[in-house]
Amino acid sequence: MIEILTTILVGGLVGWLASLIMKTRRQMGPLADVLVGIVGSFLGRYVFGVLGLHAHSAIGRLAIAVLGAVALIGILKGLRVYR
């Protein structure tokens, strides 16, 4: 139960940071922040893992998660989900 709550909270933080970076804050609500944060975290971890880059600190993992979420928002902007 704690893991799920932590995933939701960290996903929300990551999604919020990514939406600030990509300037989609007004189009995204809290649920979208959480979803983009969680999916973006997995995307970032996968891409960096394929490249052989792994973070060993909490700050490094958070940075990879935010980069993955930023990439996901970029993909969604390309698909015109966000403008």
Secondary structure, 3 states (H helix, E strand, C coil): CHHHHHHHHHHHHHHHHHHHHCCCCCCCCHHHHHHHHHHHHHHHHHHHHHCCCCCCCHHHHHHHHHHHHHHHHHHHHHCCCCC
